Amino acid sequence: MQTLLMLSYSRTPGRDLLISAVLPFYPLYQAFLKTADAVAVLEELFFRRSKQDNFVPAKVREVTWHW
């Protein structure tokens, strides 16, 4: 219903219809992002992956608290 209403007010209905064609796939995309987020959090909690990253200088990494 919202798509039809949007198309009735649109100046470029062909382009907007093409853009709105991806809306049914949004829940799949959101599930993928939630899964990727959960994997990242679990890796950080259990394997401390960020300890191996070089985004922090070595002198700072050496003086921080390690648990």
Phi and psi restraints in degrees (range 20) as a CNS / XPLOR table:
assign (resid 1 and name C) (resid 2 and name N)
       (resid 2 and name CA) (resid 2 and name C) 1.0 -65.3 20.0 2
assign (resid 2 and name N) (resid 2 and name CA)
       (resid 2 and name C) (resid 3 and name N) 1.0 -36.8 20.0 2
assign (resid 2 and name C) (resid 3 and name N)
       (resid 3 and name CA) (resid 3 and name C) 1.0 -65.5 20.0 2
assign (resid 3 and name N) (resid 3 and name CA)
       (resid 3 and name C) (resid 4 and name N) 1.0 -42.8 20.0 2
assign (resid 3 and name C) (resid 4 and name N)
       (resid 4 and name CA) (resid 4 and name C) 1.0 -63.8 20.0 2
assign (resid 4 and name N) (resid 4 and name CA)
       (resid 4 and name C) (resid 5 and name N) 1.0 -40.5 20.0 2
assign (resid 4 and name C) (resid 5 and name N)
       (resid 5 and name CA) (resid 5 and name C) 1.0 -65.0 20.0 2
assign (resid 5 and name N) (resid 5 and name CA)
       (resid 5 and name C) (resid 6 and name N) 1.0 -40.8 20.0 2
assign (resid 5 and name C) (resid 6 and name N)
       (resid 6 and name CA) (resid 6 and name C) 1.0 -63.4 20.0 2
assign (resid 6 and name N) (resid 6 and name CA)
       (resid 6 and name C) (resid 7 and name N) 1.0 -42.3 20.0 2
assign (resid 6 and name C) (resid 7 and name N)
       (resid 7 and name CA) (resid 7 and name C) 1.0 -66.7 20.0 2
assign (resid 7 and name N) (resid 7 and name CA)
       (resid 7 and name C) (resid 8 and name N) 1.0 -30.0 20.0 2
assign (resid 7 and name C) (resid 8 and name N)
       (resid 8 and name CA) (resid 8 and name C) 1.0 -70.4 20.0 2
assign (resid 8 and name N) (resid 8 and name CA)
       (resid 8 and name C) (resid 9 and name N) 1.0 -26.9 20.0 2
assign (resid 8 and name C) (resid 9 and name N)
       (resid 9 and name CA) (resid 9 and name C) 1.0 -98.5 20.0 2
assign (resid 9 and name N) (resid 9 and name CA)
       (resid 9 and name C) (resid 10 and name N) 1.0 -5.3 20.0 2
assign (resid 9 and name C) (resid 10 and name N)
       (resid 10 and name CA) (resid 10 and name C) 1.0 -79.0 20.0 2
assign (resid 10 and name N) (resid 10 and name CA)
       (resid 10 and name C) (resid 11 and name N) 1.0 145.6 20.0 2
assign (resid 10 and name C) (resid 11 and name N)
       (resid 11 and name CA) (resid 11 and name C) 1.0 -85.8 20.0 2
assign (resid 11 and name N) (resid 11 and name CA)
       (resid 11 and name C) (resid 12 and name N) 1.0 -23.3 20.0 2
assign (resid 11 and name C) (resid 12 and name N)
       (resid 12 and name CA) (resid 12 and name C) 1.0 -128.1 20.0 2
assign (resid 12 and name N) (resid 12 and name CA)
       (resid 12 and name C) (resid 13 and name N) 1.0 77.1 20.0 2
assign (resid 12 and name C) (resid 13 and name N)
       (resid 13 and name CA) (resid 13 and name C) 1.0 -65.8 20.0 2
assign (resid 13 and name N) (resid 13 and name CA)
       (resid 13 and name C) (resid 14 and name N) 1.0 -31.8 20.0 2
assign (resid 13 and name C) (resid 14 and name N)
       (resid 14 and name CA) (resid 14 and name C) 1.0 -63.8 20.0 2
assign (resid 14 and name N) (resid 14 and name CA)
       (resid 14 and name C) (resid 15 and name N) 1.0 -45.6 20.0 2
assign (resid 14 and name C) (resid 15 and name N)
       (resid 15 and name CA) (resid 15 and name C) 1.0 -66.9 20.0 2
assign (resid 15 and name N) (resid 15 and name CA)
       (resid 15 and name C) (resid 16 and name N) 1.0 -42.5 20.0 2
assign (resid 15 and name C) (resid 16 and name N)
       (resid 16 and name CA) (resid 16 and name C) 1.0 -68.6 20.0 2
assign (resid 16 and name N) (resid 16 and name CA)
       (resid 16 and name C) (resid 17 and name N) 1.0 -33.1 20.0 2
assign (resid 16 and name C) (resid 17 and name N)
       (resid 17 and name CA) (resid 17 and name C) 1.0 -66.5 20.0 2
assign (resid 17 and name N) (resid 17 and name CA)
       (resid 17 and name C) (resid 18 and name N) 1.0 -39.7 20.0 2
assign (resid 17 and name C) (resid 18 and name N)
       (resid 18 and name CA) (resid 18 and name C) 1.0 -64.2 20.0 2
assign (resid 18 and name N) (resid 18 and name CA)
       (resid 18 and name C) (resid 19 and name N) 1.0 -42.2 20.0 2
assign (resid 18 and name C) (resid 19 and name N)
       (resid 19 and name CA) (resid 19 and name C) 1.0 -65.8 20.0 2
assign (resid 19 and name N) (resid 19 and name CA)
       (resid 19 and name C) (resid 20 and name N) 1.0 -41.4 20.0 2
assign (resid 19 and name C) (resid 20 and name N)
       (resid 20 and name CA) (resid 20 and name C) 1.0 -74.5 20.0 2
assign (resid 20 and name N) (resid 20 and name CA)
       (resid 20 and name C) (resid 21 and name N) 1.0 -10.1 20.0 2
assign (resid 20 and name C) (resid 21 and name N)
       (resid 21 and name CA) (resid 21 and name C) 1.0 -67.7 20.0 2
assign (resid 21 and name N) (resid 21 and name CA)
       (resid 21 and name C) (resid 22 and name N) 1.0 -21.0 20.0 2
assign (resid 21 and name C) (resid 22 and name N)
       (resid 22 and name CA) (resid 22 and name C) 1.0 -86.1 20.0 2
assign (resid 22 and name N) (resid 22 and name CA)
       (resid 22 and name C) (resid 23 and name N) 1.0 -9.0 20.0 2
assign (resid 22 and name C) (resid 23 and name N)
       (resid 23 and name CA) (resid 23 and name C) 1.0 -59.8 20.0 2
assign (resid 23 and name N) (resid 23 and name CA)
       (resid 23 and name C) (resid 24 and name N) 1.0 -36.1 20.0 2
assign (resid 23 and name C) (resid 24 and name N)
       (resid 24 and name CA) (resid 24 and name C) 1.0 -65.4 20.0 2
assign (resid 24 and name N) (resid 24 and name CA)
       (resid 24 and name C) (resid 25 and name N) 1.0 -19.7 20.0 2
assign (resid 24 and name C) (resid 25 and name N)
       (resid 25 and name CA) (resid 25 and name C) 1.0 -88.5 20.0 2
assign (resid 25 and name N) (resid 25 and name CA)
       (resid 25 and name C) (resid 26 and name N) 1.0 -5.3 20.0 2
assign (resid 25 and name C) (resid 26 and name N)
       (resid 26 and name CA) (resid 26 and name C) 1.0 -61.0 20.0 2
assign (resid 26 and name N) (resid 26 and name CA)
       (resid 26 and name C) (resid 27 and name N) 1.0 -40.1 20.0 2
assign (resid 26 and name C) (resid 27 and name N)
       (resid 27 and name CA) (resid 27 and name C) 1.0 -61.6 20.0 2
assign (resid 27 and name N) (resid 27 and name CA)
       (resid 27 and name C) (resid 28 and name N) 1.0 -35.0 20.0 2
assign (resid 27 and name C) (resid 28 and name N)
       (resid 28 and name CA) (resid 28 and name C) 1.0 -66.1 20.0 2
assign (resid 28 and name N) (resid 28 and name CA)
       (resid 28 and name C) (resid 29 and name N) 1.0 -42.2 20.0 2
assign (resid 28 and name C) (resid 29 and name N)
       (resid 29 and name CA) (resid 29 and name C) 1.0 -63.0 20.0 2
assign (resid 29 and name N) (resid 29 and name CA)
       (resid 29 and name C) (resid 30 and name N) 1.0 -41.6 20.0 2
assign (resid 29 and name C) (resid 30 and name N)
       (resid 30 and name CA) (resid 30 and name C) 1.0 -65.8 20.0 2
assign (resid 30 and name N) (resid 30 and name CA)
       (resid 30 and name C) (resid 31 and name N) 1.0 -38.4 20.0 2
assign (resid 30 and name C) (resid 31 and name N)
       (resid 31 and name CA) (resid 31 and name C) 1.0 -64.7 20.0 2
assign (resid 31 and name N) (resid 31 and name CA)
       (resid 31 and name C) (resid 32 and name N) 1.0 -39.5 20.0 2
assign (resid 31 and name C) (resid 32 and name N)
       (resid 32 and name CA) (resid 32 and name C) 1.0 -62.3 20.0 2
assign (resid 32 and name N) (resid 32 and name CA)
       (resid 32 and name C) (resid 33 and name N) 1.0 -44.8 20.0 2
assign (resid 32 and name C) (resid 33 and name N)
       (resid 33 and name CA) (resid 33 and name C) 1.0 -64.8 20.0 2
assign (resid 33 and name N) (resid 33 and name CA)
       (resid 33 and name C) (resid 34 and name N) 1.0 -39.9 20.0 2
assign (resid 33 and name C) (resid 34 and name N)
       (resid 34 and name CA) (resid 34 and name C) 1.0 -64.6 20.0 2
assign (resid 34 and name N) (resid 34 and name CA)
       (resid 34 and name C) (resid 35 and name N) 1.0 -38.3 20.0 2
assign (resid 34 and name C) (resid 35 and name N)
       (resid 35 and name CA) (resid 35 and name C) 1.0 -65.8 20.0 2
assign (resid 35 and name N) (resid 35 and name CA)
       (resid 35 and name C) (resid 36 and name N) 1.0 -44.7 20.0 2
assign (resid 35 and name C) (resid 36 and name N)
       (resid 36 and name CA) (resid 36 and name C) 1.0 -62.5 20.0 2
assign (resid 36 and name N) (resid 36 and name CA)
       (resid 36 and name C) (resid 37 and name N) 1.0 -38.9 20.0 2
assign (resid 36 and name C) (resid 37 and name N)
       (resid 37 and name CA) (resid 37 and name C) 1.0 -64.8 20.0 2
assign (resid 37 and name N) (resid 37 and name CA)
       (resid 37 and name C) (resid 38 and name N) 1.0 -43.4 20.0 2
assign (resid 37 and name C) (resid 38 and name N)
       (resid 38 and name CA) (resid 38 and name C) 1.0 -64.6 20.0 2
assign (resid 38 and name N) (resid 38 and name CA)
       (resid 38 and name C) (resid 39 and name N) 1.0 -40.4 20.0 2
assign (resid 38 and name C) (resid 39 and name N)
       (resid 39 and name CA) (resid 39 and name C) 1.0 -62.8 20.0 2
assign (resid 39 and name N) (resid 39 and name CA)
       (resid 39 and name C) (resid 40 and name N) 1.0 -43.7 20.0 2
assign (resid 39 and name C) (resid 40 and name N)
       (resid 40 and name CA) (resid 40 and name C) 1.0 -63.1 20.0 2
assign (resid 40 and name N) (resid 40 and name CA)
       (resid 40 and name C) (resid 41 and name N) 1.0 -42.7 20.0 2
assign (resid 40 and name C) (resid 41 and name N)
       (resid 41 and name CA) (resid 41 and name C) 1.0 -67.1 20.0 2
assign (resid 41 and name N) (resid 41 and name CA)
       (resid 41 and name C) (resid 42 and name N) 1.0 -42.3 20.0 2
assign (resid 41 and name C) (resid 42 and name N)
       (resid 42 and name CA) (resid 42 and name C) 1.0 -66.9 20.0 2
assign (resid 42 and name N) (resid 42 and name CA)
       (resid 42 and name C) (resid 43 and name N) 1.0 -39.0 20.0 2
assign (resid 42 and name C) (resid 43 and name N)
       (resid 43 and name CA) (resid 43 and name C) 1.0 -62.2 20.0 2
assign (resid 43 and name N) (resid 43 and name CA)
       (resid 43 and name C) (resid 44 and name N) 1.0 -39.1 20.0 2
assign (resid 43 and name C) (resid 44 and name N)
       (resid 44 and name CA) (resid 44 and name C) 1.0 -69.0 20.0 2
assign (resid 44 and name N) (resid 44 and name CA)
       (resid 44 and name C) (resid 45 and name N) 1.0 -41.2 20.0 2
assign (resid 44 and name C) (resid 45 and name N)
       (resid 45 and name CA) (resid 45 and name C) 1.0 -68.1 20.0 2
assign (resid 45 and name N) (resid 45 and name CA)
       (resid 45 and name C) (resid 46 and name N) 1.0 -42.9 20.0 2
assign (resid 45 and name C) (resid 46 and name N)
       (resid 46 and name CA) (resid 46 and name C) 1.0 -96.6 20.0 2
assign (resid 46 and name N) (resid 46 and name CA)
       (resid 46 and name C) (resid 47 and name N) 1.0 -29.9 20.0 2
assign (resid 46 and name C) (resid 47 and name N)
       (resid 47 and name CA) (resid 47 and name C) 1.0 -116.1 20.0 2
assign (resid 47 and name N) (resid 47 and name CA)
       (resid 47 and name C) (resid 48 and name N) 1.0 -4.2 20.0 2
assign (resid 47 and name C) (resid 48 and name N)
       (resid 48 and name CA) (resid 48 and name C) 1.0 49.1 20.0 2
assign (resid 48 and name N) (resid 48 and name CA)
       (resid 48 and name C) (resid 49 and name N) 1.0 57.6 20.0 2
assign (resid 48 and name C) (resid 49 and name N)
       (resid 49 and name CA) (resid 49 and name C) 1.0 -63.8 20.0 2
assign (resid 49 and name N) (resid 49 and name CA)
       (resid 49 and name C) (resid 50 and name N) 1.0 -32.5 20.0 2
assign (resid 49 and name C) (resid 50 and name N)
       (resid 50 and name CA) (resid 50 and name C) 1.0 -70.2 20.0 2
assign (resid 50 and name N) (resid 50 and name CA)
       (resid 50 and name C) (resid 51 and name N) 1.0 -16.5 20.0 2
assign (resid 50 and name C) (resid 51 and name N)
       (resid 51 and name CA) (resid 51 and name C) 1.0 -65.4 20.0 2
assign (resid 51 and name N) (resid 51 and name CA)
       (resid 51 and name C) (resid 52 and name N) 1.0 -26.6 20.0 2
assign (resid 51 and name C) (resid 52 and name N)
       (resid 52 and name CA) (resid 52 and name C) 1.0 -87.2 20.0 2
assign (resid 52 and name N) (resid 52 and name CA)
       (resid 52 and name C) (resid 53 and name N) 1.0 -8.9 20.0 2
assign (resid 52 and name C) (resid 53 and name N)
       (resid 53 and name CA) (resid 53 and name C) 1.0 -75.9 20.0 2
assign (resid 53 and name N) (resid 53 and name CA)
       (resid 53 and name C) (resid 54 and name N) 1.0 151.8 20.0 2
assign (resid 53 and name C) (resid 54 and name N)
       (resid 54 and name CA) (resid 54 and name C) 1.0 -104.7 20.0 2
assign (resid 54 and name N) (resid 54 and name CA)
       (resid 54 and name C) (resid 55 and name N) 1.0 24.7 20.0 2
assign (resid 54 and name C) (resid 55 and name N)
       (resid 55 and name CA) (resid 55 and name C) 1.0 -79.8 20.0 2
assign (resid 55 and name N) (resid 55 and name CA)
       (resid 55 and name C) (resid 56 and name N) 1.0 -8.7 20.0 2
assign (resid 55 and name C) (resid 56 and name N)
       (resid 56 and name CA) (resid 56 and name C) 1.0 -114.1 20.0 2
assign (resid 56 and name N) (resid 56 and name CA)
       (resid 56 and name C) (resid 57 and name N) 1.0 133.9 20.0 2
assign (resid 56 and name C) (resid 57 and name N)
       (resid 57 and name CA) (resid 57 and name C) 1.0 -58.9 20.0 2
assign (resid 57 and name N) (resid 57 and name CA)
       (resid 57 and name C) (resid 58 and name N) 1.0 151.1 20.0 2
assign (resid 57 and name C) (resid 58 and name N)
       (resid 58 and name CA) (resid 58 and name C) 1.0 -59.2 20.0 2
assign (resid 58 and name N) (resid 58 and name CA)
       (resid 58 and name C) (resid 59 and name N) 1.0 -39.3 20.0 2
assign (resid 58 and name C) (resid 59 and name N)
       (resid 59 and name CA) (resid 59 and name C) 1.0 -64.7 20.0 2
assign (resid 59 and name N) (resid 59 and name CA)
       (resid 59 and name C) (resid 60 and name N) 1.0 -33.8 20.0 2
assign (resid 59 and name C) (resid 60 and name N)
       (resid 60 and name CA) (resid 60 and name C) 1.0 -74.6 20.0 2
assign (resid 60 and name N) (resid 60 and name CA)
       (resid 60 and name C) (resid 61 and name N) 1.0 -41.3 20.0 2
assign (resid 60 and name C) (resid 61 and name N)
       (resid 61 and name CA) (resid 61 and name C) 1.0 -63.4 20.0 2
assign (resid 61 and name N) (resid 61 and name CA)
       (resid 61 and name C) (resid 62 and name N) 1.0 -33.3 20.0 2
assign (resid 61 and name C) (resid 62 and name N)
       (resid 62 and name CA) (resid 62 and name C) 1.0 -72.9 20.0 2
assign (resid 62 and name N) (resid 62 and name CA)
       (resid 62 and name C) (resid 63 and name N) 1.0 -29.1 20.0 2
assign (resid 62 and name C) (resid 63 and name N)
       (resid 63 and name CA) (resid 63 and name C) 1.0 -96.7 20.0 2
assign (resid 63 and name N) (resid 63 and name CA)
       (resid 63 and name C) (resid 64 and name N) 1.0 -4.6 20.0 2
assign (resid 63 and name C) (resid 64 and name N)
       (resid 64 and name CA) (resid 64 and name C) 1.0 -78.2 20.0 2
assign (resid 64 and name N) (resid 64 and name CA)
       (resid 64 and name C) (resid 65 and name N) 1.0 161.2 20.0 2
assign (resid 64 and name C) (resid 65 and name N)
       (resid 65 and name CA) (resid 65 and name C) 1.0 -74.7 20.0 2
assign (resid 65 and name N) (resid 65 and name CA)
       (resid 65 and name C) (resid 66 and name N) 1.0 127.0 20.0 2
assign (resid 65 and name C) (resid 66 and name N)
       (resid 66 and name CA) (resid 66 and name C) 1.0 -108.8 20.0 2
assign (resid 66 and name N) (resid 66 and name CA)
       (resid 66 and name C) (resid 67 and name N) 1.0 125.5 20.0 2
